Amino acid sequence: MDRRSFLAGAFGIAAATPALAALSDNTAPDLRGTLDGGYPIASTANEDQVATIQEALNKASAEDREVVLPAGTFSVAELVLPRRTRLSGVSGSTRLIFSGGASMVTADGAEIVDIRDIVFDGAGQSLEDYVPALIHLSGCDGVNIENCVVTNSARGGIALDRSAGRVTRTVVNHVQDAGIRSIEARGLAIADNTVEDCGNGGILVHRWTAGEDGTIVSGNRVARIAASAGGTGQNGNGINVFRAHSVMVTNNRITDCAFTAVRANASNNVQITGNNCARTGEVGIYSEFAFEGAMIANNIIDGAATGISVANFREGGRLAVVSGNMIRNLTGKGPYPVNPPGFGIGIAIEADAAVTGNVIDGAPLFGIQAGWGPYLRDVTATANVIRNAPLGIAVSVVDGAGSAVISDNMIAGASKGAVVGMRWGDTATGDLALSGAGRYPQLLVERNRVS
């Protein structure tokens, strides 16, 4: 059969089949169920188009359909997303610019908030004090913010309260507060985003009251996070988990944070694994205050004042595994004056914890610090490699300090001792790796290789 006969036969089948024939009148089928061309939404930044876009969103919500914006620039303010919002644009070419007002985009109690391929530009315009970000969603299910850009905000970028869903493949930059902030999440994933140049925090997972959260923060790039509001750790963190239990922070690239790459405060069962952290101003990875359960494993920390700190047994901080991390190029110089013993510690640990299989190369003060004063209980430090720390492992021997096992570590270049007992910030013993450990029945120091 020749090509002409084949095509004639094919069109004959189409004409004879009602379902196919219906598509033969040159009318494009509405395959996506969208609302776009029927609304006169002109792309000009000089005229506020919020009323037109709002009308389209409201009608689409009632009909359970999508609004698709064309390429261009649209001036909006105080846009309120309805119960079932599906809004998309042309990637990199559809731009909503904030024209000023109380808020830019908000939603409260929506069932679906599906936003894709749109640039949200705050234009540096002020927001009301009660509005935390350019996009503020409260009590929303079915959140999907994907492949968007959120930029130039006088407050935060994206703020989610009591919401569920995901924020993925989105760029948030040049915001004065936090890039992406969640409070009281109900099943949230923050994945594969780029969060840069933020004034007070990168990605925040917080709760008003401590409780199960389960947010997954994975595969993000976080860079250049400042602490414009000051403080000694509440700001300036790449990823900050506060009172949120069972949060996973995995496989993120975090650089140039004023304070901490990953900071977990009062968060039980936090998992901080596989992150690559560089040039951190304070502690690379921090689990602090009243927590039970921290898994800190297989991270790289290159450049920080202190590498990893699992602290505050006095406040109830306990139960941790610190394993397989590589820590190098510590500076010992932090962003604020610090009490003894100071910055410059590879790994600091206090209670009910195993520190094993880590490599620490170049700690200005201690390679590992086990306990602080009486705040030491049931700690093991085994099979670690510590190089070029003046004091390899510092272990508390004050009255009331608990038990520690220090064994099978490789310690090289420790000019002030491989394993040394400490009374608070003062050296209290000689090198226990060589002799004298028997005076402290709560300690087991054995089989460490010192060179």
WOFENPE-V243313 format. One record per backbone hydrogen bond with DSSP energy under -1.0 kcal/mol. NH is the residue of the N-H (numbers start at 1). CO is the residue of the C=O. E is the energy in kcal/mol with one decimal. If there is no record, write none. Layout:
<<NH CO E> <NH CO E>>
This chain:
<<6 2 -2.1> <7 3 -2.4> <8 4 -2.2> <9 5 -2.2> <10 6 -2.2> <11 7 -2.6> <12 8 -1.7> <13 9 -1.9> <14 10 -1.9> <15 11 -2.2> <16 12 -1.6> <17 13 -1.3> <21 17 -3.2> <22 18 -1.9> <23 20 -1.6> <24 21 -1.9> <31 29 -1.6> <35 66 -3.3> <39 36 -2.2> <41 39 -2.3> <44 42 -1.4> <49 75 -3.2> <53 49 -2.3> <54 50 -3.1> <55 51 -2.3> <56 52 -2.1> <57 53 -2.6> <58 54 -2.5> <59 55 -2.3> <60 56 -2.6> <61 57 -2.5> <62 58 -2.0> <63 59 -1.7> <65 60 -2.8> <66 33 -1.6> <67 86 -2.8> <69 88 -3.1> <72 93 -2.8> <74 95 -3.2> <76 97 -2.5> <78 103 -2.7> <79 104 -2.8> <81 106 -3.2> <85 112 -2.9> <87 114 -3.0> <88 67 -2.3> <89 116 -1.3> <93 90 -2.8> <94 90 -1.8> <95 72 -2.9> <96 119 -3.4> <97 74 -3.1> <98 121 -2.9> <99 76 -2.5> <105 134 -2.1> <106 79 -2.4> <107 136 -1.7> <109 138 -3.0> <111 83 -2.2> <112 83 -1.9> <113 142 -1.4> <114 85 -2.9> <115 144 -2.9> <116 87 -2.2> <117 146 -1.7> <119 94 -2.7> <120 149 -3.8> <121 96 -3.1> <122 151 -3.0> <124 152 -2.6> <125 122 -2.4> <128 102 -2.2> <131 128 -2.0> <134 156 -1.6> <135 157 -2.0> <136 105 -2.4> <137 159 -2.6> <138 107 -2.3> <139 161 -3.1> <141 110 -2.3> <143 164 -2.5> <144 113 -3.2> <145 166 -2.1> <146 115 -2.6> <147 168 -1.6> <149 118 -1.9> <150 171 -3.0> <151 120 -2.6> <153 174 -1.1> <156 132 -2.1> <157 178 -2.0> <158 179 -2.3> <159 135 -2.9> <160 181 -3.2> <161 137 -2.9> <162 183 -3.2> <164 140 -2.3> <165 187 -2.5> <166 143 -2.5> <167 189 -2.5> <168 145 -2.7> <169 191 -1.2> <171 148 -2.5> <172 194 -3.0> <173 150 -2.1> <175 197 -1.1> <176 153 -1.5> <177 155 -2.2> <179 201 -1.6> <180 202 -2.3> <181 158 -2.7> <182 204 -2.9> <183 160 -2.5> <184 206 -1.9> <186 163 -2.5> <189 165 -1.8> <190 216 -3.2> <191 167 -2.0> <192 218 -2.0> <194 170 -2.2> <195 221 -3.3> <196 172 -2.4> <197 223 -1.6> <198 224 -1.1> <199 175 -1.9> <200 177 -1.7> <201 177 -1.0> <202 237 -2.3> <203 238 -2.7> <204 180 -2.8> <205 240 -3.2> <206 182 -3.1> <207 242 -1.0> <211 243 -1.9> <213 245 -1.9> <214 245 -2.2> <216 188 -2.1> <217 248 -3.3> <218 190 -1.7> <219 250 -1.6> <221 193 -2.9> <222 253 -3.0> <223 195 -2.3> <224 255 -1.2> <225 256 -1.4> <226 198 -2.7> <228 199 -2.8> <230 227 -2.0> <236 200 -1.9> <238 260 -2.8> <239 261 -2.1> <240 203 -2.6> <241 263 -3.1> <242 205 -2.5> <243 265 -2.7> <245 211 -2.8> <246 268 -2.7> <248 215 -2.1> <249 271 -3.5> <250 217 -2.2> <251 273 -1.9> <253 220 -2.6> <254 276 -2.7> <255 222 -2.6> <256 278 -1.7> <258 225 -2.7> <259 236 -2.8> <261 284 -1.2> <262 284 -1.7> <263 239 -2.8> <264 286 -3.3> <265 241 -3.2> <266 288 -2.4> <269 292 -1.3> <270 293 -1.7> <271 247 -2.5> <272 295 -3.5> <273 249 -1.8> <274 297 -1.8> <276 252 -2.8> <277 300 -3.4> <278 254 -2.2> <279 302 -2.0> <280 303 -2.7> <281 257 -2.7> <282 259 -2.9> <284 306 -2.4> <285 307 -2.1> <286 262 -2.6> <287 309 -2.7> <288 264 -2.5> <291 289 -1.5> <293 318 -2.0> <294 319 -1.2> <295 270 -2.8> <296 321 -3.0> <297 272 -1.6> <298 323 -2.0> <300 275 -2.6> <301 326 -2.8> <302 277 -2.7> <303 328 -2.4> <305 282 -2.3> <306 282 -1.6> <307 345 -2.5> <308 346 -2.2> <309 285 -2.2> <310 348 -2.7> <311 287 -2.1> <315 312 -1.2> <316 313 -1.7> <317 312 -2.7> <318 291 -2.0> <319 351 -1.4> <320 352 -1.6> <321 294 -2.4> <322 354 -2.9> <323 296 -1.9> <324 356 -1.4> <326 299 -2.6> <327 359 -3.0> <328 301 -2.5> <329 361 -1.3> <330 362 -1.5> <331 304 -2.8> <342 339 -1.2> <344 305 -1.6> <346 366 -2.3> <347 367 -1.6> <348 308 -2.6> <349 369 -2.7> <352 377 -3.3> <353 378 -1.3> <354 320 -1.9> <355 380 -2.8> <356 322 -2.0> <357 382 -1.3> <359 325 -2.7> <360 385 -3.1> <361 327 -2.9> <362 387 -2.9> <365 344 -2.9> <367 391 -2.0> <368 392 -2.0> <369 347 -2.9> <370 394 -3.4> <371 349 -3.1> <375 372 -2.0> <376 374 -2.0> <377 350 -2.0> <379 403 -1.7> <380 353 -2.2> <381 405 -3.0> <382 355 -2.2> <383 407 -1.3> <385 358 -2.9> <386 410 -3.2> <387 360 -2.9> <388 412 -2.1> <391 365 -1.2> <392 417 -2.4> <393 418 -2.5> <394 368 -2.9> <395 420 -2.3> <396 370 -2.2> <397 422 -2.6> <401 398 -2.1> <402 376 -2.1> <404 442 -2.0> <405 379 -2.3> <406 444 -3.4> <407 381 -1.5> <408 446 -1.4> <410 384 -2.9> <411 449 -3.2> <412 386 -2.9> <415 413 -1.2> <416 390 -3.6> <417 414 -1.3> <420 393 -2.6> <422 395 -2.6> <423 426 -2.9> <426 423 -2.4> <428 421 -2.9> <429 421 -1.1> <432 419 -3.0> <434 431 -1.6> <435 431 -1.9> <439 436 -1.5> <440 437 -2.0> <443 440 -2.4> <444 404 -2.1> <446 406 -1.8> <449 409 -2.9> <451 411 -2.4>>
